[in-house]
Amino acid sequence: MKAINRVVIPVDTTEVSKVAAEQGAYFAKLLNVEISIISVNDSRQYMLSKLLEDKIEKEKLIAIEEVKKITEEQGVTTTTKLAAGAPAAEIVKFVKDDDLIVMASKGRKGFNKFFLGSVSEEVLKTAPCTVMVIKEKTKKWTVDDLTALAKE
């Protein structure tokens, strides 16, 4: 396995993205690597209204800044990118094979998963690097957890 040289955190406007950011920052700090935050504005695929598209882009930029604040509070160097297009495809294009992706999953089920697709599932299938998916109610890792695992 290659060494991990960067943690990539894809974010959207949901609260679970902030949990993924906290976890990503923890692992970046542990690995002594930087973080890259990416958000993808996919509104151009569906919208006809420039006004609505601009509103969504503004929300994405706010989400990026909120997550960046979380990672920088942990003392991790963080860069950001707002891409446009299909979320899973843009995330996979952005990463390298020595990255660690730490991303949130909203856990859609049934018809919604079929209809909307799952960005985290598609990234898992197609990314050239390791992917960690944080579920909405996932326990946050701490140094104590890793110490206990090391003793086993």
NORHUQUI-V994055 format. One record per residue. N is the residue number from 1. PSI is psi in radians with two decimals (NA if undefined). NEAR is the number of other ideal C-beta (glycine too) atoms within 8 Angstrom. Layout:
N&PSI&NEAR, N&PSI&NEAR
//
This chain:
1&2.36&2, 2&2.70&5, 3&2.58&5, 4&2.19&11, 5&-0.12&7, 6&2.54&12, 7&2.21&17, 8&2.23&15, 9&1.79&17, 10&2.35&14, 11&2.69&14, 12&-2.74&10, 13&0.25&8, 14&2.77&7, 15&-0.57&5, 16&-0.39&12, 17&-0.58&14, 18&-0.62&10, 19&-0.75&13, 20&-0.65&14, 21&-0.75&14, 22&-0.79&11, 23&-0.74&14, 24&-0.72&13, 25&-0.69&15, 26&-0.85&12, 27&-0.64&13, 28&-0.73&15, 29&-0.75&10, 30&-0.70&7, 31&-0.13&9, 32&0.87&5, 33&2.93&9, 34&2.95&10, 35&2.47&16, 36&2.17&14, 37&2.30&17, 38&2.41&15, 39&2.54&15, 40&2.16&14, 41&1.84&12, 42&0.23&10, 43&-0.47&10, 44&-0.36&9, 45&-0.41&7, 46&-0.42&5, 47&2.58&9, 48&-0.25&2, 49&2.08&6, 50&-0.63&5, 51&-0.80&6, 52&-0.70&9, 53&-0.76&12, 54&-0.66&8, 55&-0.77&8, 56&-0.72&11, 57&-0.72&11, 58&-0.74&8, 59&-0.70&9, 60&-0.75&14, 61&-0.67&10, 62&-0.75&9, 63&-0.73&13, 64&-0.81&13, 65&-0.66&9, 66&-0.76&9, 67&-0.68&14, 68&-0.69&11, 69&-0.73&8, 70&-0.81&12, 71&-0.68&16, 72&-0.50&9, 73&-0.41&7, 74&0.03&11, 75&0.42&5, 76&2.28&11, 77&2.27&5, 78&2.33&11, 79&2.79&8, 80&2.74&11, 81&2.37&9, 82&2.01&12, 83&2.95&11, 84&2.39&8, 85&-2.71&10, 86&2.16&8, 87&-0.94&11, 88&-0.77&11, 89&-0.73&9, 90&-0.66&13, 91&-0.82&17, 92&-0.66&11, 93&-0.56&7, 94&-0.55&10, 95&2.84&12, 96&2.93&8, 97&-0.19&7, 98&0.36&9, 99&2.86&14, 100&2.10&13, 101&2.21&16, 102&1.89&12, 103&2.75&15, 104&2.69&15, 105&2.29&11, 106&-0.15&7, 107&0.78&6, 108&2.58&8, 109&2.88&5, 110&-2.38&6, 111&-0.69&5, 112&-0.72&8, 113&-0.74&10, 114&-0.80&7, 115&-0.82&6, 116&-0.38&7, 117&3.00&9, 118&1.98&9, 119&-0.79&11, 120&-0.67&11, 121&-0.75&8, 122&-0.69&11, 123&-0.74&15, 124&-0.73&9, 125&-0.58&6, 126&-0.20&7, 127&2.52&11, 128&0.09&6, 129&-3.13&11, 130&2.43&7, 131&2.24&11, 132&2.13&10, 133&2.15&9, 134&2.08&12, 135&2.79&9, 136&-0.66&9, 137&0.63&3, 138&2.47&8, 139&2.40&3, 140&2.38&8, 141&2.54&8, 142&2.96&7, 143&-0.66&5, 144&-0.68&6, 145&-0.80&8, 146&-0.61&10, 147&-0.76&8, 148&-0.69&8, 149&-0.66&7, 150&-0.53&6, 151&-0.39&5, 152&NA&4
//
